[in-house]
Amino acid sequence: MTIKVGNIVSHTGGQEWGTGKVLEITSTLAMIQFSDGIKRKIAVSHFSTLEPAAPGSYLPPVEVPVVAKPSRAPRASKKKI
């Protein structure tokens, strides 16, 4: 199988990960975002463990909104004697 950016794939050894979308490819690995929310690096030597998956089977992970922490009041400075 030829791996290209944007391909939807599944990993034969990680079925619990769900399907994944290929985000990046280098000469040594592919970065894949799986439906379980984890980005995994798959080495070129393990590309044989990747299989094509139906495009509709990939569900991107739910993005959790970032909540800003309330700012703290400034600390009172200690007086030096």
C-alpha positions in Angstrom: 0.0 0.0 0.0 1.3 3.5 -0.9 0.9 5.9 2.1 0.0 9.5 1.2 -1.0 12.5 3.3 -4.7 12.5 3.7 -5.1 8.7 3.4 -7.5 7.0 5.9 -5.9 3.9 7.3 -6.3 1.3 10.0 -3.4 -0.5 11.9 -3.7 -4.3 12.0 -2.0 -4.4 15.4 -4.0 -1.5 16.9 -7.7 -2.0 16.0 -8.7 -0.4 19.3 -7.1 2.9 18.0 -9.8 3.2 15.4 -9.1 4.5 11.9 -6.5 7.2 11.3 -5.7 10.0 9.0 -2.2 10.4 7.6 -1.0 13.9 8.6 2.7 13.8 7.6 5.2 11.6 5.9 8.9 11.7 6.1 11.6 9.4 4.7 11.5 7.3 8.0 7.9 7.5 9.3 4.3 8.6 9.0 2.4 10.7 11.6 -1.1 9.4 11.9 -4.0 10.9 13.9 -6.2 8.0 15.1 -9.8 8.3 16.1 -8.9 7.6 19.8 -7.3 11.1 19.8 -3.6 10.0 19.8 -1.1 10.9 17.1 1.2 8.0 16.4 4.4 7.8 14.5 4.6 4.6 12.4 8.0 3.7 11.0 8.4 3.0 7.3 9.4 -0.6 8.2 5.9 -1.0 9.7 3.9 0.4 6.8 2.9 -3.2 6.0 0.7 -3.1 9.2 -1.4 -0.3 7.7 -4.5 -1.1 5.6 -6.7 1.2 3.7 -10.0 2.1 5.5 -13.2 3.6 4.2 -13.0 7.4 4.2 -16.3 7.7 6.2 -14.9 5.5 8.9 -12.5 8.1 10.2 -14.0 10.2 13.1 -11.7 13.0 14.1 -11.2 13.2 17.9 -13.4 15.6 19.7 -11.5 18.8 20.5 -11.7 19.9 24.1 -12.0 23.6 24.3 -9.1 25.3 26.2 -10.3 27.1 29.3 -8.2 30.0 30.5 -7.3 29.8 34.1 -8.4 32.8 36.2 -5.5 35.0 37.0 -4.3 35.2 40.5 -4.1 38.3 42.6 -0.5 39.6 42.9 1.3 38.5 46.0 2.1 41.0 48.7 5.8 41.5 48.8 7.7 40.7 52.0 9.4 43.6 53.7 13.0 43.2 54.4 14.2 44.3 57.8 
